[in-house]
């Protein structure tokens, strides 16, 4: 099949480790696979004609599948307009523009999960500091987790252990992220700085690892020095990871789960999950699982395959 890896990395920058892995594995599987830079694409509109995309000013290549790697954190809906345009062109895409928009926005994510009965830590969303005291009380008191709606790899997430620290954190977050919307979230003390990353592809868990925060850090993200190790997840954890992925409309996701006294809770759902460390820790070929699912699922429906 003809596969495009849609890279949101800036022009001239080397592909990410995940993009390189997908490229290498896809070619080893016998597919024609290439990296397409978002910066080289132009959206075109011409009256009654169907919207199209140009690549370096020329006709967009015929592809059977696109695997997007959307690294952007700001103005996400503007950046994913390209994905939507490709969808209008009937090119199959692993993770739609809408599902990625949902996953990139922590407020939308928790809103949808809670509505569909998927367990999350107790969370209060505020826009003003005058509601801080009641919000902290409602989530169980200090310490509390403070999150901005957007952020990745642990950015935009802090822990506040006092009212003074919380106010300082809010000032810094509101300034850095240019928003007065924050999520005040229950801190799960029994997790002890650990969470589980569950990688879901096509409604199936393909790999999982326990992530532990480094000394002096409460966030377990690998990019922040967290450690990863293989873990056996429970049926409940498997089910909630798959359910969270389905609720957001994703086909490929990295679901972060924390073990609490009341059972597994969803911390985040990543629509552009990294998998380098996961492959190293578990020995699972995650890149192959992604490509295998995409090519199998879209083989019969791809318009390019009929030509």
LOVOSE-42376 format. One record per residue (C-alpha): residue number from 1; residue in one letter; chain; y, x, z. Coordinates in steps of 0.02 Angstrom, whole numbers. Each point is the difference from the previous one (the first is absolute). Example, Ala and Ser with C-alpha at 12.3 -4.5 7.8 and 13.67 -1.06 7.14 Angstrom:
! LOVOSE-42376
{n = 1, res = A, chain = A, yy = -225, xx = 615, zz = 390}
{n = 2, res = S, chain = A, yy = 172, xx = 69, zz = -33}
This chain:
! LOVOSE-42376
{n = 1, res = X, chain = A, yy = 0, xx = 0, zz = 0}
{n = 2, res = X, chain = A, yy = 182, xx = 48, zz = -20}
{n = 3, res = X, chain = A, yy = 80, xx = 15, zz = 171}
{n = 4, res = X, chain = A, yy = 177, xx = 39, zz = 52}
{n = 5, res = X, chain = A, yy = 49, xx = 65, zz = 172}
{n = 6, res = X, chain = A, yy = 177, xx = -65, zz = 24}
{n = 7, res = X, chain = A, yy = 89, xx = 135, zz = 100}
{n = 8, res = X, chain = A, yy = 159, xx = -36, zz = 96}
{n = 9, res = X, chain = A, yy = 24, xx = 184, zz = 37}
{n = 10, res = X, chain = A, yy = 163, xx = 71, zz = -72}
{n = 11, res = X, chain = A, yy = -4, xx = 77, zz = -173}
{n = 12, res = X, chain = A, yy = -48, xx = 183, zz = 5}
{n = 13, res = X, chain = A, yy = -91, xx = -14, zz = 165}
{n = 14, res = X, chain = A, yy = -186, xx = 40, zz = 1}
{n = 15, res = X, chain = A, yy = -119, xx = -148, zz = 21}
{n = 16, res = X, chain = A, yy = -49, xx = -45, zz = 177}
{n = 17, res = X, chain = A, yy = -171, xx = 50, zz = 67}
{n = 18, res = X, chain = A, yy = -60, xx = -180, zz = -23}
{n = 19, res = X, chain = A, yy = 63, xx = -8, zz = -179}
{n = 20, res = X, chain = A, yy = -84, xx = 165, zz = -40}
{n = 21, res = X, chain = A, yy = -163, xx = -61, zz = 77}
{n = 22, res = X, chain = A, yy = 3, xx = -161, zz = -101}
{n = 23, res = X, chain = A, yy = 36, xx = 99, zz = -158}
{n = 24, res = X, chain = A, yy = -143, xx = 123, zz = 30}
{n = 25, res = X, chain = A, yy = -127, xx = -131, zz = 52}
{n = 26, res = X, chain = A, yy = 47, xx = -120, zz = -140}
{n = 27, res = X, chain = A, yy = -25, xx = 134, zz = -131}
{n = 28, res = X, chain = A, yy = -166, xx = 52, zz = 78}
{n = 29, res = X, chain = A, yy = -54, xx = -182, zz = -15}
{n = 30, res = X, chain = A, yy = 36, xx = 5, zz = -186}
{n = 31, res = X, chain = A, yy = 162, xx = -99, zz = -3}
{n = 32, res = X, chain = A, yy = 158, xx = 41, zz = -95}
{n = 33, res = X, chain = A, yy = 120, xx = 14, zz = 144}
{n = 34, res = X, chain = A, yy = 180, xx = 62, zz = 9}
{n = 35, res = X, chain = A, yy = 149, xx = 2, zz = 116}
{n = 36, res = X, chain = A, yy = 149, xx = -104, zz = -52}
{n = 37, res = X, chain = A, yy = 167, xx = 35, zz = 84}
{n = 38, res = X, chain = A, yy = 103, xx = -150, zz = 47}
{n = 39, res = X, chain = A, yy = 156, xx = 100, zz = -39}
{n = 40, res = X, chain = A, yy = -57, xx = 9, zz = -182}
{n = 41, res = X, chain = A, yy = -16, xx = -189, zz = -19}
{n = 42, res = X, chain = A, yy = 131, xx = -118, zz = -68}
{n = 43, res = X, chain = A, yy = -5, xx = -189, zz = 18}
{n = 44, res = X, chain = A, yy = 54, xx = -93, zz = -158}
{n = 45, res = X, chain = A, yy = 61, xx = -178, zz = -25}
{n = 46, res = X, chain = A, yy = 43, xx = -72, zz = -170}
{n = 47, res = X, chain = A, yy = 41, xx = -185, zz = -1}
{n = 48, res = X, chain = A, yy = -154, xx = -107, zz = -36}
{n = 49, res = X, chain = A, yy = -115, xx = 151, zz = -15}
{n = 50, res = X, chain = A, yy = -121, xx = 35, zz = 141}
{n = 51, res = X, chain = A, yy = 60, xx = 132, zz = 124}
{n = 52, res = X, chain = A, yy = -75, xx = 170, zz = -31}
{n = 53, res = X, chain = A, yy = 1, xx = 177, zz = 67}
{n = 54, res = X, chain = A, yy = 38, xx = 160, zz = -95}
{n = 55, res = X, chain = A, yy = -65, xx = 170, zz = 49}
{n = 56, res = X, chain = A, yy = 122, xx = 139, zz = -44}
{n = 57, res = X, chain = A, yy = 81, xx = -121, zz = -122}
{n = 58, res = X, chain = A, yy = -163, xx = -38, zz = -92}
{n = 59, res = X, chain = A, yy = -128, xx = -139, zz = 6}
{n = 60, res = X, chain = A, yy = -93, xx = -7, zz = 165}
{n = 61, res = X, chain = A, yy = -178, xx = 64, zz = -20}
{n = 62, res = X, chain = A, yy = -147, xx = -119, zz = -6}
{n = 63, res = X, chain = A, yy = -82, xx = 2, zz = 170}
{n = 64, res = X, chain = A, yy = -146, xx = -93, zz = 76}
{n = 65, res = X, chain = A, yy = 55, xx = 30, zz = 179}
{n = 66, res = X, chain = A, yy = 148, xx = 64, zz = 99}
{n = 67, res = X, chain = A, yy = -17, xx = 74, zz = 174}
{n = 68, res = X, chain = A, yy = 175, xx = 4, zz = 78}
{n = 69, res = X, chain = A, yy = 50, xx = 126, zz = 133}
{n = 70, res = X, chain = A, yy = 159, xx = -77, zz = 69}
{n = 71, res = X, chain = A, yy = 76, xx = 124, zz = 123}
{n = 72, res = X, chain = A, yy = 173, xx = -78, zz = 10}
{n = 73, res = X, chain = A, yy = 62, xx = -74, zz = 165}
{n = 74, res = X, chain = A, yy = 173, xx = -67, zz = -46}
{n = 75, res = X, chain = A, yy = 44, xx = -134, zz = -127}
{n = 76, res = X, chain = A, yy = -187, xx = -28, zz = -25}
{n = 77, res = X, chain = A, yy = 19, xx = -161, zz = -99}
{n = 78, res = X, chain = A, yy = 112, xx = 87, zz = -127}
{n = 79, res = X, chain = A, yy = -125, xx = 142, zz = -22}
{n = 80, res = X, chain = A, yy = -149, xx = -117, zz = -17}
{n = 81, res = X, chain = A, yy = 89, xx = -98, zz = -138}
{n = 82, res = X, chain = A, yy = -85, xx = 122, zz = -118}
{n = 83, res = X, chain = A, yy = -170, xx = -53, zz = 68}
{n = 84, res = X, chain = A, yy = 45, xx = -182, zz = -26}
{n = 85, res = X, chain = A, yy = 53, xx = 38, zz = -178}
{n = 86, res = X, chain = A, yy = -168, xx = 82, zz = -34}
{n = 87, res = X, chain = A, yy = -86, xx = -151, zz = 76}
{n = 88, res = X, chain = A, yy = 97, xx = -111, zz = -122}
{n = 89, res = X, chain = A, yy = -70, xx = 110, zz = -138}
{n = 90, res = X, chain = A, yy = -175, xx = -49, zz = 62}
{n = 91, res = X, chain = A, yy = -49, xx = 176, zz = 53}
{n = 92, res = X, chain = A, yy = -118, xx = -6, zz = 150}
{n = 93, res = X, chain = A, yy = 74, xx = 84, zz = 154}
{n = 94, res = X, chain = A, yy = -84, xx = 49, zz = 163}
{n = 95, res = X, chain = A, yy = 116, xx = -80, zz = 129}
{n = 96, res = X, chain = A, yy = 129, xx = -117, zz = -73}
{n = 97, res = X, chain = A, yy = 187, xx = 21, zz = 19}
{n = 98, res = X, chain = A, yy = 6, xx = -148, zz = 119}
{n = 99, res = X, chain = A, yy = -140, xx = 66, zz = 112}
{n = 100, res = X, chain = A, yy = 81, xx = 172, zz = 9}
{n = 101, res = X, chain = A, yy = 167, xx = -80, zz = 45}
{n = 102, res = X, chain = A, yy = -84, xx = -94, zz = 142}
{n = 103, res = X, chain = A, yy = -87, xx = 156, zz = 66}
{n = 104, res = X, chain = A, yy = 156, xx = 108, zz = -12}
{n = 105, res = X, chain = A, yy = 97, xx = -120, zz = 111}
{n = 106, res = X, chain = A, yy = -66, xx = 0, zz = 179}
{n = 107, res = X, chain = A, yy = 87, xx = -164, zz = 37}
{n = 108, res = X, chain = A, yy = -80, xx = -88, zz = -149}
{n = 109, res = X, chain = A, yy = -167, xx = 78, zz = 45}
{n = 110, res = X, chain = A, yy = -4, xx = -60, zz = 180}
{n = 111, res = X, chain = A, yy = 71, xx = -168, zz = -51}
{n = 112, res = X, chain = A, yy = -143, xx = -31, zz = -123}
{n = 113, res = X, chain = A, yy = -135, xx = 69, zz = 113}
{n = 114, res = X, chain = A, yy = 55, xx = -105, zz = 148}
{n = 115, res = X, chain = A, yy = 13, xx = -157, zz = -108}
{n = 116, res = X, chain = A, yy = -179, xx = 23, zz = -59}
{n = 117, res = X, chain = A, yy = -68, xx = 32, zz = 173}
{n = 118, res = X, chain = A, yy = -26, xx = 188, zz = -15}
{n = 119, res = X, chain = A, yy = 27, xx = 80, zz = 170}
{n = 120, res = X, chain = A, yy = 152, xx = 114, zz = 22}
{n = 121, res = X, chain = A, yy = 88, xx = 73, zz = 153}
{n = 122, res = X, chain = A, yy = 129, xx = -118, zz = 75}
{n = 123, res = X, chain = A, yy = 163, xx = 30, zz = -94}
{n = 124, res = X, chain = A, yy = 179, xx = -62, zz = 13}
{n = 125, res = X, chain = A, yy = 123, xx = 25, zz = -144}
{n = 126, res = X, chain = A, yy = 182, xx = 18, zz = 49}
{n = 127, res = X, chain = A, yy = 167, xx = 32, zz = -84}
{n = 128, res = X, chain = A, yy = 109, xx = 29, zz = 152}
{n = 129, res = X, chain = A, yy = -10, xx = 106, zz = 156}
{n = 130, res = X, chain = A, yy = 43, xx = -149, zz = 109}
{n = 131, res = X, chain = A, yy = -179, xx = -60, zz = -21}
{n = 132, res = X, chain = A, yy = -80, xx = 163, zz = 55}
{n = 133, res = X, chain = A, yy = -40, xx = -49, zz = 179}
{n = 134, res = X, chain = A, yy = -87, xx = -161, zz = -47}
{n = 135, res = X, chain = A, yy = -94, xx = 84, zz = -144}
{n = 136, res = X, chain = A, yy = -67, xx = 137, zz = 113}
{n = 137, res = X, chain = A, yy = -53, xx = -127, zz = 129}
{n = 138, res = X, chain = A, yy = -87, xx = -107, zz = -131}
{n = 139, res = X, chain = A, yy = -106, xx = 145, zz = -64}
{n = 140, res = X, chain = A, yy = -56, xx = 53, zz = 174}
{n = 141, res = X, chain = A, yy = 133, xx = 123, zz = 56}
{n = 142, res = X, chain = A, yy = 24, xx = 186, zz = -26}
{n = 143, res = X, chain = A, yy = -55, xx = 103, zz = -87}
{n = 144, res = X, chain = A, yy = 28, xx = -92, zz = -165}
{n = 145, res = X, chain = A, yy = -20, xx = 49, zz = -182}
{n = 146, res = X, chain = A, yy = 154, xx = -18, zz = -110}
{n = 147, res = X, chain = A, yy = -20, xx = -13, zz = -188}
{n = 148, res = X, chain = A, yy = 116, xx = -22, zz = -147}
{n = 149, res = X, chain = A, yy = -62, xx = -118, zz = -138}
{n = 150, res = X, chain = A, yy = -26, xx = 148, zz = -118}
{n = 151, res = X, chain = A, yy = -78, xx = 169, zz = 30}
{n = 152, res = X, chain = A, yy = -156, xx = 100, zz = -33}
{n = 153, res = X, chain = A, yy = -96, xx = 148, zz = 72}
{n = 154, res = X, chain = A, yy = 68, xx = -46, zz = 172}
{n = 155, res = X, chain = A, yy = 183, xx = 1, zz = -49}
{n = 156, res = X, chain = A, yy = 105, xx = -142, zz = 69}
{n = 157, res = X, chain = A, yy = -114, xx = -18, zz = 152}
{n = 158, res = X, chain = A, yy = 47, xx = 56, zz = 176}
{n = 159, res = X, chain = A, yy = -58, xx = -32, zz = 177}
{n = 160, res = X, chain = A, yy = 125, xx = -50, zz = 134}
{n = 161, res = X, chain = A, yy = -45, xx = 19, zz = 183}
{n = 162, res = X, chain = A, yy = 162, xx = -64, zz = 75}
{n = 163, res = X, chain = A, yy = 150, xx = -109, zz = -41}
{n = 164, res = X, chain = A, yy = 107, xx = 154, zz = -23}
{n = 165, res = X, chain = A, yy = -125, xx = 77, zz = -121}
{n = 166, res = X, chain = A, yy = -17, xx = -163, zz = -94}
{n = 167, res = X, chain = A, yy = 187, xx = -16, zz = -29}
{n = 168, res = X, chain = A, yy = 10, xx = 179, zz = -61}
{n = 169, res = X, chain = A, yy = -148, xx = -28, zz = -116}
{n = 170, res = X, chain = A, yy = 79, xx = -156, zz = -74}
{n = 171, res = X, chain = A, yy = 163, xx = 90, zz = -35}
{n = 172, res = X, chain = A, yy = -93, xx = 138, zz = -90}
{n = 173, res = X, chain = A, yy = -113, xx = -117, zz = -99}
{n = 174, res = X, chain = A, yy = 138, xx = -118, zz = -53}
{n = 175, res = X, chain = A, yy = 104, xx = 145, zz = -59}
{n = 176, res = X, chain = A, yy = -141, xx = 89, zz = -92}
{n = 177, res = X, chain = A, yy = -73, xx = -153, zz = -85}
{n = 178, res = X, chain = A, yy = 160, xx = -99, zz = -27}
{n = 179, res = X, chain = A, yy = -70, xx = -160, zz = 76}
{n = 180, res = X, chain = A, yy = 24, xx = -94, zz = 163}
{n = 181, res = X, chain = A, yy = -173, xx = -78, zz = -9}
{n = 182, res = X, chain = A, yy = -131, xx = 77, zz = 113}
{n = 183, res = X, chain = A, yy = -172, xx = -48, zz = 64}
{n = 184, res = X, chain = A, yy = -28, xx = 19, zz = 188}
{n = 185, res = X, chain = A, yy = -188, xx = 12, zz = 21}
{n = 186, res = X, chain = A, yy = -124, xx = 2, zz = 142}
{n = 187, res = X, chain = A, yy = -66, xx = 172, zz = 43}
{n = 188, res = X, chain = A, yy = -189, xx = 0, zz = 14}
{n = 189, res = X, chain = A, yy = -22, xx = 118, zz = 147}
{n = 190, res = X, chain = A, yy = -190, xx = 2, zz = -8}
{n = 191, res = X, chain = A, yy = 5, xx = 73, zz = -177}
{n = 192, res = X, chain = A, yy = 57, xx = 167, zz = 74}
{n = 193, res = X, chain = A, yy = 84, xx = 57, zz = -161}
{n = 194, res = X, chain = A, yy = -148, xx = -42, zz = -110}
{n = 195, res = X, chain = A, yy = -23, xx = -118, zz = -145}
{n = 196, res = X, chain = A, yy = -125, xx = -26, zz = -140}
{n = 197, res = X, chain = A, yy = 41, xx = 17, zz = -184}
{n = 198, res = X, chain = A, yy = -115, xx = -114, zz = -100}
{n = 199, res = X, chain = A, yy = 1, xx = 20, zz = -189}
{n = 200, res = X, chain = A, yy = -39, xx = -159, zz = -95}
{n = 201, res = X, chain = A, yy = -38, xx = -9, zz = -186}
{n = 202, res = X, chain = A, yy = -41, xx = -163, zz = -86}
{n = 203, res = X, chain = A, yy = -39, xx = -94, zz = 160}
{n = 204, res = X, chain = A, yy = -114, xx = 136, zz = 67}
{n = 205, res = X, chain = A, yy = 28, xx = 135, zz = 130}
{n = 206, res = X, chain = A, yy = -39, xx = 167, zz = -82}
{n = 207, res = X, chain = A, yy = 51, xx = 120, zz = 139}
{n = 208, res = X, chain = A, yy = 81, xx = 6, zz = 171}
{n = 209, res = X, chain = A, yy = 60, xx = 130, zz = 124}
{n = 210, res = X, chain = A, yy = 70, xx = 7, zz = 175}
{n = 211, res = X, chain = A, yy = 173, xx = 77, zz = 6}
{n = 212, res = X, chain = A, yy = 64, xx = 80, zz = 160}
{n = 213, res = X, chain = A, yy = 180, xx = 47, zz = 33}
{n = 214, res = X, chain = A, yy = 40, xx = 184, zz = 29}
{n = 215, res = X, chain = A, yy = 59, xx = 57, zz = 171}
{n = 216, res = X, chain = A, yy = 171, xx = -68, zz = 44}
{n = 217, res = X, chain = A, yy = -6, xx = -129, zz = -142}
{n = 218, res = X, chain = A, yy = -44, xx = -184, zz = 9}
{n = 219, res = X, chain = A, yy = -21, xx = -26, zz = -188}
{n = 220, res = X, chain = A, yy = -171, xx = 44, zz = -70}
{n = 221, res = X, chain = A, yy = 54, xx = 25, zz = -180}
{n = 222, res = X, chain = A, yy = -84, xx = 150, zz = -81}
{n = 223, res = X, chain = A, yy = 167, xx = 50, zz = -77}
{n = 224, res = X, chain = A, yy = 70, xx = 20, zz = 177}
{n = 225, res = X, chain = A, yy = -140, xx = 113, zz = 57}
{n = 226, res = X, chain = A, yy = -126, xx = -132, zz = 52}
{n = 227, res = X, chain = A, yy = -185, xx = 40, zz = -2}
{n = 228, res = X, chain = A, yy = -133, xx = -96, zz = -94}
{n = 229, res = X, chain = A, yy = -185, xx = -20, zz = 36}
{n = 230, res = X, chain = A, yy = -138, xx = -115, zz = -65}
{n = 231, res = X, chain = A, yy = -22, xx = -163, zz = 94}
{n = 232, res = X, chain = A, yy = -122, xx = -144, zz = -3}
{n = 233, res = X, chain = A, yy = 99, xx = -160, zz = -7}
{n = 234, res = X, chain = A, yy = -58, xx = -165, zz = 71}
{n = 235, res = X, chain = A, yy = -35, xx = -156, zz = -101}
{n = 236, res = X, chain = A, yy = 160, xx = -76, zz = 71}
{n = 237, res = X, chain = A, yy = 102, xx = 151, zz = -58}
{n = 238, res = X, chain = A, yy = -79, xx = -6, zz = -171}
{n = 239, res = X, chain = A, yy = 35, xx = -186, zz = -17}
{n = 240, res = X, chain = A, yy = 181, xx = 11, zz = 56}
{n = 241, res = X, chain = A, yy = 36, xx = 145, zz = -117}
{n = 242, res = X, chain = A, yy = -70, xx = -95, zz = -149}
{n = 243, res = X, chain = A, yy = 89, xx = -160, zz = 52}
{n = 244, res = X, chain = A, yy = 169, xx = 89, zz = 18}
{n = 245, res = X, chain = A, yy = -21, xx = 76, zz = -173}
{n = 246, res = X, chain = A, yy = -39, xx = -170, zz = -75}
{n = 247, res = X, chain = A, yy = 147, xx = -86, zz = 85}
{n = 248, res = X, chain = A, yy = 122, xx = 123, zz = -79}
{n = 249, res = X, chain = A, yy = -84, xx = -16, zz = -170}
{n = 250, res = X, chain = A, yy = -48, xx = 183, zz = -8}
{n = 251, res = X, chain = A, yy = -153, xx = 71, zz = -85}
{n = 252, res = X, chain = A, yy = 18, xx = 176, zz = 70}
{n = 253, res = X, chain = A, yy = 69, xx = 25, zz = 175}
{n = 254, res = X, chain = A, yy = 4, xx = 111, zz = 152}
{n = 255, res = X, chain = A, yy = -5, xx = -111, zz = 154}
{n = 256, res = X, chain = A, yy = 52, xx = 72, zz = 169}
{n = 257, res = X, chain = A, yy = -90, xx = -81, zz = 146}
{n = 258, res = X, chain = A, yy = 22, xx = 26, zz = 186}
{n = 259, res = X, chain = A, yy = -135, xx = -41, zz = 127}
{n = 260, res = X, chain = A, yy = 69, xx = -110, zz = 138}
{n = 261, res = X, chain = A, yy = -74, xx = -92, zz = 149}
{n = 262, res = X, chain = A, yy = 9, xx = -161, zz = -100}
{n = 263, res = X, chain = A, yy = -84, xx = 75, zz = -154}
{n = 264, res = X, chain = A, yy = 60, xx = 88, zz = -159}
{n = 265, res = X, chain = A, yy = 183, xx = -21, zz = -48}
{n = 266, res = X, chain = A, yy = 82, xx = 43, zz = -166}
{n = 267, res = X, chain = A, yy = 142, xx = 126, zz = 14}
{n = 268, res = X, chain = A, yy = 38, xx = 21, zz = -186}
{n = 269, res = X, chain = A, yy = -72, xx = -30, zz = -172}
{n = 270, res = X, chain = A, yy = 39, xx = 135, zz = -127}
{n = 271, res = X, chain = A, yy = 4, xx = -48, zz = -183}
{n = 272, res = X, chain = A, yy = 15, xx = 181, zz = -56}
{n = 273, res = X, chain = A, yy = -121, xx = 85, zz = 119}
{n = 274, res = X, chain = A, yy = -30, xx = 185, zz = 2}
{n = 275, res = X, chain = A, yy = -180, xx = 55, zz = 4}
{n = 276, res = X, chain = A, yy = -3, xx = 189, zz = -4}
{n = 277, res = X, chain = A, yy = -40, xx = 21, zz = 186}
{n = 278, res = X, chain = A, yy = -116, xx = -150, zz = -3}
{n = 279, res = X, chain = A, yy = -106, xx = 82, zz = -135}
{n = 280, res = X, chain = A, yy = -3, xx = 164, zz = 96}
{n = 281, res = X, chain = A, yy = -51, xx = -82, zz = 163}
{n = 282, res = X, chain = A, yy = -130, xx = -123, zz = -65}
{n = 283, res = X, chain = A, yy = -65, xx = 84, zz = -158}
{n = 284, res = X, chain = A, yy = 23, xx = -165, zz = -92}
{n = 285, res = X, chain = A, yy = 64, xx = 12, zz = -179}
{n = 286, res = X, chain = A, yy = 141, xx = -126, zz = 21}
{n = 287, res = X, chain = A, yy = 77, xx = 41, zz = -169}
{n = 288, res = X, chain = A, yy = -163, xx = -44, zz = -87}
{n = 289, res = X, chain = A, yy = -11, xx = -163, zz = 97}
{n = 290, res = X, chain = A, yy = 174, xx = -49, zz = -59}
{n = 291, res = X, chain = A, yy = -32, xx = 41, zz = -182}
{n = 292, res = X, chain = A, yy = -173, xx = -76, zz = 1}
{n = 293, res = X, chain = A, yy = 65, xx = -163, zz = 70}
{n = 294, res = X, chain = A, yy = 147, xx = -7, zz = -119}
{n = 295, res = X, chain = A, yy = -100, xx = 36, zz = -156}
{n = 296, res = X, chain = A, yy = -140, xx = -117, zz = 48}
{n = 297, res = X, chain = A, yy = 113, xx = -144, zz = 51}
{n = 298, res = X, chain = A, yy = 117, xx = 5, zz = -148}
{n = 299, res = X, chain = A, yy = -119, xx = 56, zz = -137}
{n = 300, res = X, chain = A, yy = -30, xx = -173, zz = -71}
{n = 301, res = X, chain = A, yy = 177, xx = -66, zz = 26}
{n = 302, res = X, chain = A, yy = 98, xx = 146, zz = -70}
{n = 303, res = X, chain = A, yy = 84, xx = -43, zz = -166}
{n = 304, res = X, chain = A, yy = -13, xx = 181, zz = -53}
{n = 305, res = X, chain = A, yy = -190, xx = -2, zz = 14}
{n = 306, res = X, chain = A, yy = -11, xx = -135, zz = -132}
{n = 307, res = X, chain = A, yy = 87, xx = 103, zz = -132}
